Amino acid sequence: VLRASHLRFRGGDMQRAYSVLSDAQDTLRPESPYPLQRDFLEELANISFEIGRFAEARAWYARLADLAAARGELRTEANARYGALRILIEELKETPRADLRREVGDQARALLELAGQVQHRELAGRAHLILGHLSSGIESQTHLDHCLANMITVTDRIACLQAMSRLKRREGHPEEALQTLQAALTLT
């Protein structure tokens, strides 16, 4: 796990990091210490996502979420559920389907509830951003307002403002859309 993590964070060969974890996978047992299981699954899920093995990554995130939930570690569960949700969003972008859109919405609402329980503002903001994209009108504006209120980093705040600008443009308010986009640009 340490070797794979080192490769990942040092900008090393991600495929090699994946191979290191895949090879070590058989050594992970249900009786292994929880921190080892958690860290292993988190690294494997993240690396799988980064190298484009989305189906595997989603399965690893789900396994991590279940493990964390069983241990009452809700913050780790929330982060894992967000990882799985990111994959669903990518799938929705590639294949827009009503059933997948509903699943993304359902999972985003569940993530929002979980993020609230553990007071994870960043994940709450990201869930609001997702729900803001999926909805329209006042519901979308409300989610995007919450997104902006919860986001901490400049990059995340810009994403909220850009989504607000697109909503205002779609809703027929081009001047407000331009002002909102200008507000995003001032943050850069």
C-alpha positions in Angstrom: 0.0 0.0 0.0 2.8 2.4 0.9 4.7 1.7 -2.3 1.6 2.2 -4.5 0.8 5.4 -2.6 4.3 6.6 -3.0 4.1 6.0 -6.8 0.7 7.7 -7.0 1.6 10.9 -5.1 5.1 11.3 -6.6 3.7 11.3 -10.1 5.1 7.8 -10.8 3.8 5.1 -13.0 0.2 4.7 -12.2 0.0 1.3 -14.0 2.8 0.1 -11.8 1.1 1.3 -8.7 -2.1 -0.6 -9.8 0.0 -3.7 -10.4 1.6 -3.5 -7.0 -1.9 -3.3 -5.3 -3.4 -6.0 -7.6 -0.5 -8.3 -6.7 -1.0 -7.7 -3.0 -4.8 -8.1 -3.2 -4.7 -11.8 -2.1 -2.9 -10.9 1.1 -5.8 -8.8 2.3 -8.1 -10.8 4.6 -11.3 -10.0 6.4 -9.3 -10.4 9.7 -6.7 -7.9 8.5 -6.6 -4.7 10.6 -9.2 -2.3 9.6 -6.8 0.6 8.8 -4.9 -1.7 6.4 -8.1 -2.8 4.7 -9.4 0.8 4.5 -6.1 2.2 3.1 -5.7 -0.6 0.6 -9.2 -0.3 -0.8 -9.0 3.5 -0.9 -5.7 3.4 -2.9 -6.9 0.6 -5.2 -10.2 2.5 -5.9 -8.4 5.8 -6.5 -5.7 4.4 -8.8 -8.3 2.3 -10.7 -10.2 5.5 -11.3 -7.2 7.5 -12.4 -6.1 4.9 -14.9 -9.6 4.6 -16.4 -10.7 1.2 -14.9 -14.0 2.7 -13.9 -16.0 -0.5 -13.3 -13.3 -1.8 -11.0 -13.0 1.6 -9.2 -16.7 1.7 -8.6 -16.6 -1.8 -7.1 -13.6 -0.9 -4.9 -15.3 2.3 -3.7 -18.5 0.4 -2.9 -16.5 -2.2 -1.0 -14.7 0.6 0.9 -18.0 2.3 1.7 -19.5 -0.9 3.1 -16.4 -1.6 5.2 -16.4 1.9 6.6 -20.1 1.9 7.3 -19.7 -1.4 9.2 -17.1 0.2 11.3 -19.1 3.4 11.9 -16.5 5.5 10.0 -19.0 7.7 8.2 -16.5 10.2 6.9 -14.6 7.5 5.0 -17.9 6.1 3.8 -19.0 9.5 2.5 -15.7 9.9 0.6 -16.0 6.4 -0.9 -19.6 7.0 -1.9 -18.5 10.3 -3.6 -15.8 8.4 -5.5 -18.4 5.9 -6.8 -20.7 8.8 -7.7 -18.0 10.5 -9.7 -17.9 7.4 -11.9 -21.7 7.4 -12.4 -21.5 11.0 -13.4 -18.9 10.2 -16.1 -21.1 7.4 -17.3 -24.0 9.8 -17.5 -22.0 12.2 -19.5 -21.2 9.5 -22.0 -24.6 7.8 -22.1 -27.4 10.1 -21.0 -30.2 7.9 -19.8 -33.1 8.7 -17.6 -32.6 5.8 -15.2 -28.9 6.7 -14.8 -29.8 10.3 -14.2 -32.3 9.2 -11.4 -29.6 7.0 -9.9 -27.1 9.9 -9.9 -29.7 12.1 -8.2 -30.6 9.5 -5.6 -26.9 8.9 -4.8 -26.2 12.6 -4.6 -29.1 13.1 -2.2 -27.9 10.2 -0.1 -24.4 11.7 -0.1 -25.7 15.1 0.9 -27.5 13.5 3.9 -24.3 11.6 4.9 -22.1 14.6 4.4 -24.5 16.5 6.7 -24.2 13.9 9.4 -20.4 14.1 9.4 -20.3 17.9 8.8 -18.3 17.5 5.6 -18.9 20.8 3.9 -16.9 20.0 0.8 -18.8 16.9 0.0 -22.1 18.6 0.8 -21.1 21.4 -1.6 -20.3 18.8 -4.3 -23.5 17.0 -3.8 -25.4 20.3 -4.1 -23.4 21.1 -7.3 -24.5 17.7 -8.8 -28.1 18.2 -7.8 -27.9 21.8 -9.2 -26.9 20.4 -12.5 -29.7 17.8 -12.5 -32.5 20.2 -11.5 -33.9 23.4 -12.9 -35.4 26.7 -11.8 -35.6 27.6 -8.1 -34.6 24.1 -7.0 -31.4 24.3 -9.0 -30.7 27.8 -7.8 -31.1 26.7 -4.2 -28.7 23.8 -4.6 -26.2 26.1 -6.3 -26.5 28.7 -3.5 -25.8 25.9 -1.0 -22.9 24.7 -3.2 -21.3 28.2 -3.1 -21.9 28.5 0.7 -20.2 25.1 1.4 -17.3 25.2 -1.0 -13.9 26.2 0.4 -11.4 26.1 -2.4 -11.3 28.6 -5.2 -11.6 25.9 -7.8 -14.8 24.5 -6.2 -16.3 28.0 -5.8 -15.6 28.8 -9.4 -17.4 25.5 -10.4 -20.4 26.6 -8.4 -20.4 30.1 -10.0 -20.0 28.7 -13.5 -23.0 26.4 -12.9 -25.0 29.4 -11.6 -24.1 31.3 -14.7 -25.3 28.5 -17.0 -28.5 28.3 -15.1 -29.2 32.0 -15.3 -28.5 31.9 -19.1 -30.9 28.9 -19.5 -33.5 30.7 -17.4 -33.4 33.7 -19.7 -31.3 36.1 -17.6 -28.2 36.8 -19.8 -27.1 39.9 -17.8 -27.1 38.0 -14.5 -25.3 35.1 -16.2 -22.6 37.4 -17.3 -22.2 39.0 -13.9 -22.0 35.6 -12.3 -19.4 34.5 -14.8 -17.4 37.7 -14.1 -17.6 36.9 -10.4 -16.1 33.5 -11.1 -13.3 35.1 -13.2 -12.4 37.5 -10.4 -11.6 34.4 -8.2 -8.9 33.2 -10.6 
